[in-house]
Amino acid sequence: MRILLVNPKTPPTFHNYHNALPFVAKRAAGPPLGLLTVAAMLPVSWECRLVDMDIESLTDKDLRWADMVFLTGMDIQRSSFQKVLVRCTTLCKKVVAGGPMLSTNREGFQGIDHYVLNEAEITLPLFLRDLEAGCAKTVYTSPDFPDLAATPIPRWDLLQIKAYASMNIQYSRGCPYHCEFCSIGMLNGHRPRTKQTAQFIAELEALRKAGWKNNIFIVDDNFIGKARVLKEELLPALIRWKAASGARFLFTTEASVELAEDHELMSLMAEAGFECVFLGIETPNTESLSECGKSQNLSVNLIESVRTLHRYGMRVAAGFIVGFDSDTTSVFHQQIDFIRNSSVVTAMIGLLNAPIGTRLYKRMFSENRLLATGITGNNMDGTMNFIPKMDYGELLRGYREILETVYRPDVYFRRVKAFLKDFHPARTQRPRFSLTMLKALVRSIWRLGILDHARWYYWRLFAHSIFHCPQKLPTAITMAVYGFHFRKVSRHAFS
């Protein structure tokens, strides 16, 4: 059996850093981890190929080669997903499809022969068993959440590994919190499940043996969901493995804000090489935090939490939302002030949307406020799938003001300098000098220091870093490149 695994194309967004990738000569931020994991679950006698449309085109030759196409997708990839389906139908190719978009709503798609939904550790073996018996069903779904000990090492060999800026791996699934707008609990449950420590280390070792030497994004819903296990087992083992193997991996992950209250955990993560953590700050408006059930953010000083993580050498990237029912027009300046005062450089600000199946979606349905447009998966495109309490035009004007302000060059570069003052990475958290880094520096000098209209701010940051914190120069240049990307994304947020 010849299997073609296809990852649809992702349009430019805040998170995929498409404007920053040319600086490091990469074509995509990270690989499709789900497809690589599914490939590892297929019979060893089957021949597998991967086409990641974020780095290469899908050709008719690719499709004709395959006996069956395995297709995944997220909401942001819907357009490309649909086009792939049309091409498969035209060439009479059977399609097996899954992923988060279909797991929450499989209505409205034509050309899918078999839906293998929810977590593949449960549903994929059922499909493979029936396929072998000649009685494969149309839909495979399950309300259960599997033990991650059943998850195999992803098929890294299928990748064009040098095309990516980072690798994606996973340690846990699930989040203990119940935020109204979040679909994680519906998809992965509220009881965090983790891989075994030896299993996770084996994945890293396989990645190292595949030739990977750069950053790794641990794509967990909430990495610290089982903090005790991290402190007693995983992080000490990770530190020992890195010392024994010589691996210099730096890690990024997602966590809830109470990480900043656990100094032992932060110390271990710093020693293990965690250099960035994404936090769902959402809003400084306490009424809106209460409204959406973000109780964990109400029990801490959010600005001090961000600064604490910076002092431990973990750069905070954060998500912010406007459009809650409790938001008034004052929230726009509140968001701007928070981002400035906390020195969050990577601030993703979006409009609230209600993913299908979430508590927010059900509430909007019961209040007759849902719109027929659905969600695009890009919460920076100026669209919402429900009627907000605030006047929509006023909401869009305020939202645009936030984007235009926080990524205006003078404001942004001033925030970078404030961040560098707080940021104190340990030796284990510093990027290793490489030829790629040198080339990125040269490209940044040409593109940002000569061609860009904000070049004056670039050179001021460059000089500031050289004279005041030379060991942080690589981070400063990286933030300058990110700023270029963020400016372009925010400029086209409504286009």
C-alpha positions in Angstrom: 0.0 0.0 0.0 1.4 3.4 -1.0 0.3 6.2 1.3 0.6 9.9 0.6 0.4 12.1 3.7 -0.6 15.7 2.9 -0.4 18.7 5.1 -2.5 21.6 3.5 -0.9 25.0 3.0 -1.2 27.5 5.8 -1.8 31.1 4.8 0.5 33.8 6.3 -0.3 34.3 10.0 1.2 35.7 13.2 2.3 32.3 14.4 4.0 30.9 11.3 6.6 33.7 11.0 6.5 33.7 7.2 8.1 37.1 7.0 10.9 36.1 9.4 11.8 32.7 7.8 13.8 34.1 4.9 16.3 35.6 7.4 17.2 32.0 8.4 16.7 30.5 4.9 13.8 28.3 6.1 10.5 27.5 4.4 8.3 26.7 7.3 8.3 27.3 11.1 7.6 23.6 12.0 6.6 20.3 10.5 3.1 18.5 10.7 3.7 16.5 13.8 0.3 14.8 13.7 0.9 13.3 10.2 4.5 12.1 11.2 3.0 10.4 14.2 0.2 8.8 12.2 2.8 7.6 9.7 4.6 5.8 12.5 1.3 3.9 13.3 0.8 2.5 9.8 1.9 -1.0 8.9 5.7 -1.2 8.3 5.1 -2.9 4.9 3.3 0.3 3.6 5.3 2.8 1.7 4.8 6.4 3.0 5.6 9.8 1.5 4.9 13.2 3.0 4.0 16.4 1.1 4.0 19.4 3.4 2.4 22.1 1.3 4.0 24.7 3.5 7.4 23.9 2.0 6.5 22.3 -1.4 3.8 22.0 -4.0 1.5 19.0 -4.2 1.7 17.6 -7.8 -0.6 15.3 -9.7 2.3 13.0 -9.9 2.4 12.8 -6.1 -1.3 12.0 -6.1 -1.2 9.4 -8.9 1.6 7.5 -7.1 -0.6 7.0 -4.0 -3.1 4.2 -3.3 -4.6 6.3 -0.6 -4.2 9.9 0.6 -4.1 10.7 4.3 -5.1 14.4 4.8 -5.2 16.5 8.0 -6.2 20.1 8.6 -6.9 22.9 11.0 -9.4 25.7 10.5 -6.8 28.1 9.1 -6.0 25.5 6.4 -9.6 25.0 5.3 -9.3 26.6 1.8 -6.2 24.5 0.9 -7.8 21.4 2.5 -10.9 21.8 0.2 -8.7 22.2 -2.9 -6.8 19.1 -2.1 -10.0 17.2 -1.8 -11.2 18.4 -5.2 -7.9 17.2 -6.8 -8.2 13.8 -5.1 -11.7 13.4 -6.3 -10.7 14.3 -9.9 -8.0 11.7 -9.8 -10.2 9.1 -8.1 -8.1 8.8 -5.0 -9.5 7.5 -1.7 -9.0 10.0 1.1 -8.6 9.3 4.8 -9.0 12.5 6.8 -8.7 13.6 10.4 -7.2 16.4 12.5 -8.7 19.0 14.8 -10.8 20.8 12.2 -12.8 17.6 11.3 -12.9 16.3 14.9 -14.9 19.3 15.9 -17.1 19.6 12.8 -17.0 17.2 9.8 -20.0 18.8 8.0 -19.7 20.4 4.6 -16.8 18.4 3.1 -17.1 16.4 -0.1 -14.7 13.7 -1.2 -13.6 12.1 2.1 -14.0 8.3 2.1 -13.0 7.7 5.7 -13.0 10.0 8.7 -10.5 9.0 11.4 -11.2 11.5 14.1 -10.2 12.4 17.6 -6.9 10.9 18.9 -5.4 8.5 16.4 -4.0 6.1 19.0 -7.6 4.9 19.5 -9.3 5.4 16.1 -6.6 4.6 13.6 -6.1 1.0 14.7 -9.8 0.4 14.4 -9.8 1.8 10.8 -6.7 -0.3 9.9 -8.3 -3.5 11.3 -11.5 -2.9 9.3 -9.6 -1.9 6.1 -7.6 -5.1 6.2 -10.9 -7.1 6.7 -12.5 -5.2 3.7 -15.2 -3.5 5.8 -13.9 -0.1 6.6 -16.5 2.3 7.8 -17.0 6.0 6.9 -16.5 7.4 10.4 -14.3 6.4 13.3 -14.6 8.5 16.4 -14.1 8.0 20.1 -14.9 9.9 23.3 -12.0 8.3 25.1 -8.5 9.7 25.6 -5.6 7.3 25.1 -2.6 6.6 27.3 0.3 8.4 25.5 2.5 5.4 26.2 0.9 4.1 22.9 2.3 7.0 20.9 5.2 6.0 18.7 8.2 8.0 17.8 7.3 10.3 14.8 8.6 9.4 11.3 11.3 12.1 11.2 12.8 10.3 8.1 9.9 11.5 6.0 10.8 15.2 6.5 12.9 17.5 4.4 14.3 18.4 7.8 16.5 21.4 6.8 13.5 23.2 5.5 12.2 24.0 9.0 13.1 26.6 11.5 12.1 24.4 14.4 10.9 20.9 15.2 7.7 20.0 16.9 7.4 17.3 19.5 4.8 16.6 22.3 5.1 15.5 25.9 1.5 15.9 27.1 -2.1 16.4 26.1 -4.9 18.0 27.9 -5.4 21.1 30.2 -6.9 21.2 33.6 -8.6 24.5 33.1 -12.0 25.3 31.6 -11.7 28.6 29.7 -15.0 29.3 28.0 -13.5 30.0 24.5 -11.0 27.2 24.4 -11.5 23.9 22.5 -8.6 22.0 24.1 -10.7 20.4 26.8 -13.1 19.2 24.2 -10.4 17.8 22.0 -7.9 16.5 24.5 -9.6 16.5 27.9 -9.1 18.3 31.1 -6.9 15.6 32.7 -3.3 16.1 31.5 -1.8 12.9 30.1 2.0 12.6 29.7 4.4 10.4 27.8 6.8 8.4 29.9 10.1 10.1 30.6 12.1 7.5 28.8 9.7 7.6 25.8 10.1 11.4 25.5 13.9 11.2 25.8 13.9 8.5 23.1 12.0 10.9 20.8 14.6 13.6 21.3 17.4 11.1 20.7 15.8 10.0 17.5 15.5 13.6 16.4 19.2 14.2 17.3 20.2 11.2 15.3 18.2 12.5 12.4 20.6 15.4 12.3 18.5 18.1 14.0 20.5 20.6 16.1 18.2 23.6 16.4 15.2 24.7 18.4 12.3 22.5 19.5 8.7 23.5 20.1 7.0 21.3 22.7 3.5 21.7 21.4 1.6 20.8 24.6 -1.7 22.3 25.6 -0.2 23.2 29.0 3.3 21.8 29.5 3.1 22.2 33.3 -0.2 20.3 33.7 1.7 17.8 35.8 4.3 20.0 37.5 5.4 17.4 40.1 6.2 14.9 37.4 8.2 17.5 35.6 10.2 18.4 38.6 10.8 14.9 39.9 11.2 13.0 36.6 11.2 14.6 33.2 13.3 17.7 33.7 16.1 16.1 35.7 16.3 13.3 33.1 16.3 15.8 30.3 19.2 17.7 31.9 21.2 14.5 32.3 20.5 13.4 28.7 21.6 16.7 27.3 24.8 16.6 29.3 25.5 13.0 28.2 24.5 13.4 24.5 26.0 16.8 23.9 22.6 18.0 22.5 22.2 21.8 22.6 18.5 21.9 21.9 16.6 25.0 23.1 13.0 24.6 23.9 9.8 26.6 23.5 6.5 25.5 25.0 3.1 26.7 26.2 2.1 26.9 29.8 -0.4 28.5 32.2 0.7 31.6 34.1 1.2 29.9 37.5 4.5 28.7 36.2 5.9 32.0 37.5 4.9 31.0 41.0 7.0 27.8 41.0 10.7 28.8 41.3 11.9 25.2 41.5 10.2 24.4 38.2 11.4 27.6 36.5 15.0 26.8 37.6 14.8 23.3 36.2 13.3 24.5 32.9 16.1 27.1 32.6 18.7 24.5 33.2 17.1 22.2 30.7 17.3 24.9 28.0 13.7 26.4 27.9 14.2 29.8 26.4 10.6 30.8 25.5 7.1 30.1 26.9 3.8 31.1 25.5 1.2 32.3 28.0 -2.5 32.9 27.5 -2.6 36.3 29.2 -5.8 37.2 27.3 -6.7 40.5 29.0 -5.8 42.7 32.0 -9.6 43.3 32.4 -10.5 41.2 35.5 -14.2 41.2 34.6 -13.4 39.7 31.2 -11.1 37.1 32.9 -14.0 36.1 35.2 -16.4 36.0 32.4 -14.4 33.5 30.4 -13.4 31.3 33.3 -9.7 32.2 33.3 -9.5 31.9 37.1 -5.8 31.1 37.1 -5.0 34.6 35.7 -7.0 36.3 38.5 -4.9 34.9 41.3 -1.5 36.4 40.3 0.0 39.7 39.3 0.3 39.2 35.6 2.9 41.8 34.9 5.1 40.6 37.7 4.6 37.0 36.4 6.0 38.0 33.0 8.9 39.8 34.5 9.7 36.8 36.7 9.9 34.5 33.7 12.1 37.0 31.9 14.5 37.0 34.9 14.6 33.2 34.7 15.7 33.5 31.1 12.4 32.5 29.5 11.1 35.0 27.0 7.4 35.3 27.3 5.3 35.2 24.1 1.7 36.0 25.0 -1.8 35.8 23.6 -4.3 38.7 24.1 -8.0 38.9 23.2 -10.5 41.7 22.8 -14.2 41.3 22.3 -15.4 39.8 25.6 -18.8 40.8 26.7 -17.3 42.6 29.7 -14.9 44.7 27.6 -15.6 48.4 27.3 -13.7 50.9 25.1 -11.2 51.3 27.9 -9.9 47.8 27.2 -7.9 49.0 24.2 -5.6 51.3 26.1 -5.5 48.7 29.0 -4.1 46.1 26.5 -1.6 48.6 25.1 -0.4 49.6 28.6 -0.1 46.0 29.8 2.0 45.0 26.8 4.2 48.0 27.3 4.6 47.7 31.1 5.2 43.9 31.0 7.8 44.2 28.1 6.0 41.3 26.2 7.8 41.6 22.8 5.8 38.8 21.1 2.2 39.9 21.7 -0.4 38.1 19.6 -3.6 40.2 19.8 -6.8 38.8 18.3 -10.5 39.1 18.3 -12.6 36.7 20.3 -14.2 33.8 18.4 -16.2 30.9 19.5 -14.9 27.5 18.2 -17.6 24.9 17.6 -18.4 22.8 20.6 -16.9 25.2 23.2 -18.9 26.6 26.1 -18.7 30.0 24.5 -20.1 28.6 21.2 -23.0 27.0 23.2 -23.7 30.3 25.0 -23.7 32.3 21.9 -26.1 29.8 20.3 -28.4 30.0 23.3 -28.3 33.8 23.1 -29.0 33.8 19.3 -25.7 35.6 18.7 -23.9 33.2 16.4 -23.2 34.3 12.8 -23.2 32.0 9.8 -19.7 32.9 8.8 -17.9 30.4 11.0 -14.3 30.8 12.1 -11.3 31.2 9.9 -8.7 30.0 12.4 -6.9 33.3 12.0 -8.0 35.5 14.9 -6.1 38.5 13.5 -8.2 38.9 10.3 -10.8 41.2 11.8 -13.6 38.7 11.8 -15.8 37.2 14.5 -18.4 34.4 14.4 -20.8 36.0 16.8 -22.3 39.4 17.6 -20.3 41.2 20.3 -21.8 43.3 23.0 -19.6 46.3 21.9 -20.5 48.0 18.7 -18.6 46.0 16.0 -17.3 49.1 14.2 -16.0 50.5 17.5 -14.4 47.2 18.4 -12.6 47.0 15.1 -11.3 50.6 15.4 -10.0 49.9 18.9 -8.5 46.6 17.8 -6.7 48.3 14.9 -5.4 50.9 17.3 -3.8 48.2 19.5 -2.1 46.6 16.5 -0.9 49.9 15.1 0.5 51.0 18.4 2.2 48.0 19.9 4.1 47.2 16.6 4.9 50.8 15.6 8.7 50.8 15.3 9.4 53.3 18.0 7.1 51.6 20.5 8.2 48.1 19.6 12.0 48.7 19.7 11.6 50.5 23.0 9.8 47.4 24.4 12.6 45.2 23.1 15.2 47.2 25.1 13.1 47.1 28.2 12.8 43.3 27.8 16.5 42.9 27.4 17.1 44.7 30.6 14.9 42.2 32.5 16.0 39.1 30.5 18.7 37.0 32.2 19.3 33.8 30.3 21.6 31.1 31.8 24.3 29.6 29.7 22.1 26.6 28.9 19.4 29.0 27.4 21.7 30.9 25.0 21.6 30.1 21.3 24.7 28.4 20.0 26.7 30.4 17.4 26.3 28.9 14.0 26.8 29.7 10.3 23.0 30.1 10.0 23.1 32.7 12.8 25.8 34.6 11.0 24.0 34.6 7.7 20.8 35.7 9.5 22.7 38.6 11.0 24.0 39.6 7.6 20.5 39.4 6.1 19.1 41.5 9.0 21.7 44.2 8.4 20.8 44.4 4.7 17.0 44.1 5.0 16.4 45.9 8.4 19.5 48.1 8.7 19.6 49.4 5.1 16.3 48.8 3.2 13.7 49.0 6.0 12.1 52.4 6.8 12.7 51.5 10.5 16.4 51.1 10.1 17.3 53.9 12.5 15.6 51.9 15.4 17.4 48.7 14.3 20.8 50.4 14.5 20.0 51.9 17.9 19.0 48.5 19.2 22.2 47.0 17.7 24.4 49.6 19.3 22.5 49.3 22.7 23.1 45.6 22.7 26.8 45.8 21.8 27.6 48.3 24.5 25.2 47.2 27.3 24.5 43.5 26.9 26.7 42.0 24.1 25.8 38.4 25.1 22.2 39.2 24.3 22.9 40.5 20.8 21.5 37.3 19.1 18.3 37.7 21.0 18.1 41.4 20.1 18.5 40.7 16.4 16.0 37.9 16.6 13.5 40.3 18.2 14.2 42.9 15.5 13.4 40.3 12.8 10.3 39.2 14.6 9.2 42.9 14.8 9.5 43.1 11.0 7.2 40.1 10.7 4.7 41.4 13.3 4.5 44.8 11.5 3.7 43.2 8.2 1.1 40.9 9.7 -0.6 43.6 11.7 -0.5 45.9 8.7 -2.5 43.3 6.7 -4.7 42.1 9.5 -7.8 43.3 7.9 -6.9 42.8 4.2 
